[in-house]
Amino acid sequence: MAAVDPDHVAQHYNAVPEKGVAERVKSRIFYLRNFNNWTKSMLIGEFLQKLEHNGIRHATVLDLCCGKGGDLLKWKIGRIERLVCADIAEVSLAQCEDRYREMLDRAKQERRQNDLFTAEFISADCSKKRLREAYEQKDIRFDLCSCQFSLHYSFASEQQARRMLQNACESLKPGGYFIGTLPDAARIFHCIKNAPADSAGKYANSVCSVEYEDKEGLSRGEQPPLFGAAFHFTLDEVVNCPEFLVHFPLLEKLLEEWNMELVYKMRFPEAFDKFLKDSKEGRGLLGRMQALEPYPAEEEEDVTPMGDKSEYKTAEYNLSKLEEEQKDGGDSRRPIKIGTLSRSEWEVASMYLVFAFRKKEDAPAV
């Protein structure tokens, strides 16, 4: 079973530099990052709306493994009442708190500080420390727990996974939700197994590489262990850090012990279709967040595509179909543009899933 040093995880995230908007735009995965952020926005918005429909207009939220506070604006837009942020990386958590203080200062200047949620920040390894013992309000109960792109780190061992899920669920109110995003173990293992024979347990495209650690077990046709199934995921320029596969049926079983029932789980491509279908705001938000790359690129604006031409064959096919439909209909409007991701970015997005669980109404108090 692979072991992970929590200090290594903290150092990994502390080492990722804070980049300005101009620098992020230059990134090869600019649109993929925005697409992931859009997916989180839609997921969070959906379940805050569910809570509101249940009479909870101003939710109390636990942001488990909050990082640098990338979701603070989402919580503000969702008009929550109280936010608890917890993360293992002290530097990231400090940046999160700084962002919150900046939001609070702006709200005070606008005399709207009462409209902004209150917050507390806890530096802790959420897979080892019981967070309830660190809360300012020991009896706090959450309407929602959100854990974005982080839950899988705790599956280094059964003990760590159980502690993480305890932190996610033990202070949830009956009817409360646990939502998140994580790598799709089945999809990742499929890609690794079906990679070229000379790749030695590694799948790669133009923006990422995924390397399974137990190459000997892979060569013998063994299935990954339930805990400690380590893989190394490198995305563009992002620092590499050991991660762990999460067998989703196992996650369901572990959460049943906390009286949690599955609402849904779906891979990002399915979630994309669902969110566009279910939400009137989703399509507009895609544009505002620049979550898809405009295709074809504007030649007069000296904009080049993120990937080479072969990365956009599907986009080119769809564009041709739309142009034919436009021509057949006698429509002479300006040239059509569509939103897309390069093939490599879409392959990466397809390696992730969204999930949502709900605590049963008759769950006993803990």
GUBA-776539 format. One record per residue (C-alpha): residue in one letter; x, y, z. Coordinates in steps of 0.25 Angstrom, whole numbers, plus 2048, in hexadecimal, padded with zeros to 3 digits. Last residue first. Example, Ala and Ser with C-alpha at 12.3 -4.5 7.8 and 13.67 -1.06 7.14 Angstrom:
2
<'S' <837 7FC 81D>>
<'A' <831 7EE 81F>>
***
This chain:
366
<'V' <7A1 832 842>>
<'A' <792 834 83F>>
<'P' <78A 828 839>>
<'A' <787 829 82A>>
<'D' <778 829 828>>
<'E' <779 834 81D>>
<'K' <784 82C 816>>
<'K' <791 834 813>>
<'R' <792 837 804>>
<'F' <79D 833 7FA>>
<'A' <7A2 83A 7EE>>
<'F' <7AC 837 7E4>>
<'V' <7B4 83D 7D8>>
<'L' <7BD 835 7CF>>
<'Y' <7CB 837 7C9>>
<'M' <7D3 830 7BF>>
<'S' <7CA 836 7B4>>
<'A' <7D0 843 7B7>>
<'V' <7DD 83E 7B3>>
<'E' <7D9 838 7A6>>
<'W' <7D2 845 7A3>>
<'E' <7DF 84D 7A5>>
<'S' <7E6 844 79B>>
<'R' <7DB 845 791>>
<'S' <7DB 854 791>>
<'L' <7CF 85A 798>>
<'T' <7C4 860 791>>
<'G' <7BB 86C 78F>>
<'I' <7B5 86F 781>>
<'K' <7B7 87A 777>>
<'I' <7AE 87C 76B>>
<'P' <7B2 886 760>>
<'R' <7A9 892 75F>>
<'R' <79A 891 75B>>
<'S' <796 88C 74D>>
<'D' <78C 882 751>>
<'G' <786 87C 745>>
<'G' <781 870 74D>>
<'D' <78A 866 745>>
<'K' <796 86F 747>>
<'Q' <794 870 757>>
<'E' <792 861 757>>
<'E' <79E 85F 74F>>
<'E' <7A6 869 759>>
<'L' <7A1 861 765>>
<'K' <7A5 854 75F>>
<'S' <7B3 85A 75C>>
<'L' <7B5 85F 76A>>
<'N' <7B1 852 770>>
<'Y' <7BC 84B 767>>
<'E' <7C6 856 76B>>
<'A' <7C3 855 77A>>
<'T' <7C5 846 779>>
<'K' <7D2 847 771>>
<'Y' <7D8 852 77B>>
<'E' <7E4 84B 781>>
<'S' <7EA 848 773>>
<'K' <7EB 857 770>>
<'D' <7F5 859 77B>>
<'G' <7F1 85D 78A>>
<'M' <7EE 86A 791>>
<'P' <7E9 870 784>>
<'T' <7F0 87D 77F>>
<'V' <7EB 88B 781>>
<'D' <7F1 896 778>>
<'E' <7E4 89E 779>>
<'E' <7E2 89E 76A>>
<'E' <7E3 88F 76A>>
<'E' <7D8 88D 774>>
<'A' <7D8 87F 779>>
<'P' <7CF 875 773>>
<'Y' <7CA 871 77D>>
<'P' <7C8 879 78A>>
<'E' <7CE 871 796>>
<'L' <7C4 86D 7A1>>
<'A' <7C4 871 7AF>>
<'Q' <7C6 87F 7AD>>
<'M' <7BF 882 7BA>>
<'R' <7B5 88C 7B4>>
<'G' <7B3 883 7A8>>
<'L' <7B0 876 7B0>>
<'L' <7A8 87F 7BA>>
<'G' <79E 882 7AF>>
<'R' <79C 873 7AC>>
<'G' <79A 86F 7BA>>
<'E' <790 87A 7BE>>
<'K' <784 873 7B9>>
<'S' <787 867 7C1>>
<'D' <782 859 7BF>>
<'K' <787 856 7B1>>
<'L' <794 85D 7B1>>
<'F' <797 857 7BF>>
<'K' <793 849 7BA>>
<'D' <79C 849 7AD>>
<'F' <7A8 84E 7B5>>
<'A' <7A6 844 7C0>>
<'E' <7A6 839 7B5>>
<'P' <7B3 83D 7B0>>
<'F' <7B8 840 7BE>>
<'R' <7B6 831 7C2>>
<'M' <7A9 82F 7CB>>
<'K' <7A6 82C 7D9>>
<'Y' <798 82E 7DF>>
<'V' <790 82F 7EB>>
<'L' <797 824 7F3>>
<'E' <792 822 801>>
<'M' <79A 826 80E>>
<'N' <797 81F 81B>>
<'W' <7A5 821 820>>
<'E' <7A8 812 81E>>
<'E' <7A2 813 810>>
<'L' <7AD 81C 80D>>
<'L' <7B7 811 80E>>
<'K' <7AF 808 805>>
<'E' <7AD 814 7FA>>
<'L' <7BC 817 7FA>>
<'L' <7BF 808 7F8>>
<'P' <7B5 808 7EC>>
<'F' <7BD 814 7E7>>
<'H' <7CB 80D 7E7>>
<'V' <7D3 819 7EA>>
<'L' <7E1 81A 7E4>>
<'F' <7EC 821 7EB>>
<'E' <7F5 82D 7E8>>
<'P' <804 82F 7E9>>
<'C' <808 83D 7E6>>
<'N' <80D 844 7D8>>
<'V' <80E 853 7D8>>
<'V' <805 859 7CD>>
<'E' <80C 85D 7C0>>
<'D' <803 855 7B7>>
<'L' <7FB 84B 7C0>>
<'T' <804 840 7C6>>
<'F' <7FC 835 7CE>>
<'H' <804 82B 7D5>>
<'F' <7FC 81E 7DA>>
<'A' <7FB 817 7E7>>
<'A' <7F1 80C 7EA>>
<'G' <7F3 80E 7F9>>
<'F' <7E5 809 7FD>>
<'L' <7DB 800 7F6>>
<'P' <7E7 7F9 7EF>>
<'P' <7E8 7FA 7E0>>
<'Q' <7E4 7EE 7D8>>
<'E' <7EF 7E4 7D4>>
<'G' <7F2 7E1 7C5>>
<'R' <800 7DC 7C8>>
<'S' <806 7E8 7C0>>
<'L' <7FE 7F2 7C9>>
<'G' <803 7EB 7D6>>
<'E' <811 7ED 7D1>>
<'K' <80E 7FC 7CD>>
<'D' <809 800 7DB>>
<'E' <80B 80F 7D9>>
<'Y' <801 812 7CE>>
<'E' <805 81E 7C6>>
<'V' <7FB 828 7C0>>
<'S' <801 832 7B7>>
<'C' <7FB 840 7B3>>
<'V' <7FA 84B 7A8>>
<'S' <7FE 845 79B>>
<'N' <7FA 837 79E>>
<'A' <7FF 82C 7A8>>
<'Y' <7FC 81F 7AE>>
<'K' <806 817 7B6>>
<'G' <807 809 7BB>>
<'A' <814 806 7B4>>
<'S' <811 80E 7A7>>
<'D' <817 803 79E>>
<'A' <80A 7FB 79D>>
<'P' <802 807 798>>
<'A' <7F7 80C 7A2>>
<'N' <7EB 803 7A4>>
<'K' <7EE 800 7B3>>
<'I' <7F1 80E 7B6>>
<'C' <7E5 814 7B0>>
<'H' <7DC 80A 7B6>>
<'F' <7E2 80C 7C4>>
<'I' <7DF 81B 7C2>>
<'R' <7D1 819 7BE>>
<'A' <7CE 80F 7C9>>
<'A' <7D4 818 7D4>>
<'D' <7CC 824 7D0>>
<'P' <7D5 830 7D6>>
<'L' <7CD 838 7E0>>
<'T' <7C2 843 7E1>>
<'G' <7B9 846 7ED>>
<'I' <7AC 846 7F4>>
<'F' <7A8 842 802>>
<'Y' <79A 847 804>>
<'G' <791 849 811>>
<'G' <783 843 813>>
<'P' <787 83F 821>>
<'K' <791 84A 825>>
<'L' <7A0 847 822>>
<'S' <7A9 847 82D>>
<'E' <7AE 839 82C>>
<'C' <7AE 839 81D>>
<'A' <7BA 83F 817>>
<'N' <7C3 83E 823>>
<'Q' <7BF 82F 824>>
<'L' <7C2 82E 815>>
<'M' <7D0 833 817>>
<'R' <7D2 82A 823>>
<'R' <7CE 81E 81C>>
<'A' <7D7 821 810>>
<'Q' <7E3 823 819>>
<'Q' <7E1 816 821>>
<'E' <7DE 80E 814>>
<'S' <7EB 813 80E>>
<'A' <7F0 81C 803>>
<'F' <7E2 81E 800>>
<'S' <7E3 82C 806>>
<'Y' <7E9 832 7FA>>
<'H' <7DC 82E 7F2>>
<'L' <7D3 838 7F9>>
<'S' <7DB 844 7F3>>
<'F' <7D5 849 7E6>>
<'Q' <7CA 850 7ED>>
<'C' <7C4 84D 7FB>>
<'S' <7B7 854 7FE>>
<'C' <7AF 852 80B>>
<'L' <7A1 857 80B>>
<'D' <797 85A 816>>
<'F' <7A1 85A 821>>
<'R' <79F 859 830>>
<'I' <7A7 860 83A>>
<'D' <7A8 85A 848>>
<'K' <7B6 85D 84B>>
<'Q' <7B5 86C 846>>
<'E' <7C3 870 843>>
<'Y' <7C6 863 83C>>
<'A' <7D3 85C 840>>
<'E' <7CD 84F 847>>
<'R' <7C3 84D 83C>>
<'L' <7CE 84D 832>>
<'R' <7D3 83F 836>>
<'K' <7E2 83F 831>>
<'K' <7E8 835 828>>
<'S' <7E1 836 81A>>
<'C' <7DE 844 81C>>
<'D' <7ED 847 81E>>
<'A' <7EA 855 826>>
<'S' <7EB 864 824>>
<'I' <7DD 869 828>>
<'F' <7D7 876 823>>
<'E' <7CA 87C 828>>
<'A' <7C0 884 820>>
<'T' <7B4 88D 821>>
<'F' <7AC 88F 814>>
<'L' <7AB 89C 80D>>
<'D' <79D 8A4 80C>>
<'N' <7A0 8AA 81A>>
<'Q' <7AC 8B0 814>>
<'R' <7A4 8B8 80A>>
<'R' <7A8 8C6 80E>>
<'E' <7AF 8C7 800>>
<'Q' <7BD 8CA 807>>
<'K' <7B9 8BF 811>>
<'A' <7B6 8B5 805>>
<'R' <7C4 8B8 7FF>>
<'D' <7CB 8B6 80C>>
<'L' <7C4 8A8 80E>>
<'M' <7C7 8A4 800>>
<'E' <7D6 8A8 803>>
<'R' <7D5 8A0 810>>
<'Y' <7D0 894 809>>
<'R' <7DB 894 7FF>>
<'D' <7E5 896 80A>>
<'E' <7DF 889 811>>
<'C' <7E1 881 804>>
<'Q' <7EF 886 803>>
<'A' <7F2 882 811>>
<'L' <7EB 874 80E>>
<'S' <7F4 872 802>>
<'V' <801 875 80B>>
<'E' <7FC 86C 816>>
<'A' <7FA 860 80D>>
<'I' <7F1 856 814>>
<'D' <7E4 85D 811>>
<'A' <7D7 860 819>>
<'C' <7CD 86B 815>>
<'V' <7C1 86D 81E>>
<'L' <7B6 876 818>>
<'R' <7AA 87D 81E>>
<'E' <79E 884 818>>
<'I' <79D 880 80A>>
<'R' <799 889 7FF>>
<'G' <79C 880 7F3>>
<'I' <7A3 88B 7EC>>
<'K' <7AC 88D 7F8>>
<'W' <7AE 87E 7F9>>
<'K' <7B2 87D 7EA>>
<'L' <7BB 889 7EC>>
<'L' <7C3 881 7F7>>
<'D' <7C4 875 7EE>>
<'G' <7D3 877 7EA>>
<'G' <7D7 879 7F9>>
<'K' <7E5 876 7F8>>
<'G' <7E3 867 7FB>>
<'C' <7D6 864 801>>
<'C' <7D9 856 806>>
<'L' <7CB 854 80C>>
<'D' <7C2 861 809>>
<'L' <7B8 85F 815>>
<'V' <7AB 867 812>>
<'T' <7A0 86D 81A>>
<'A' <795 871 811>>
<'H' <78D 87E 80F>>
<'R' <780 87B 809>>
<'I' <77D 86D 80F>>
<'G' <76E 86B 80C>>
<'N' <76F 85E 805>>
<'H' <76F 865 7F8>>
<'E' <77A 86D 7FD>>
<'L' <782 860 800>>
<'K' <780 85B 7F2>>
<'Q' <784 869 7ED>>
<'L' <791 868 7F5>>
<'F' <792 85A 7EE>>
<'E' <792 85E 7E0>>
<'G' <79A 86B 7E2>>
<'I' <7A6 862 7E8>>
<'L' <7A5 858 7DC>>
<'M' <7A4 864 7D2>>
<'S' <7B0 86B 7D7>>
<'K' <7B8 85F 7D9>>
<'T' <7B6 85C 7CA>>
<'W' <7B9 86A 7C6>>
<'N' <7C6 869 7CE>>
<'N' <7CA 85C 7C6>>
<'F' <7C6 863 7B9>>
<'N' <7CF 86F 7BD>>
<'R' <7DB 866 7C0>>
<'L' <7D9 85F 7B3>>
<'Y' <7D8 86C 7AC>>
<'F' <7E5 871 7B1>>
<'I' <7EC 863 7AF>>
<'R' <7F7 868 7A6>>
<'S' <7F9 874 7B0>>
<'K' <7FB 881 7AA>>
<'V' <7EE 886 7B0>>
<'R' <7F3 882 7BE>>
<'E' <7FE 88C 7BD>>
<'A' <7F5 898 7B9>>
<'V' <7EB 894 7C5>>
<'G' <7F6 894 7CF>>
<'K' <7FD 888 7D4>>
<'E' <7FF 883 7E3>>
<'P' <80A 879 7E3>>
<'V' <808 86A 7E6>>
<'A' <813 867 7F0>>
<'N' <808 868 7FC>>
<'Y' <800 85D 7F4>>
<'H' <80C 853 7F3>>
<'Q' <811 857 801>>
<'A' <804 853 807>>
<'V' <804 846 800>>
<'H' <812 843 803>>
<'D' <80F 846 812>>
<'P' <804 83C 811>>
<'D' <80E 831 80E>>
<'V' <807 827 805>>
<'A' <808 818 807>>
<'A' <806 80E 7FC>>
<'M' <800 800 800>>
***
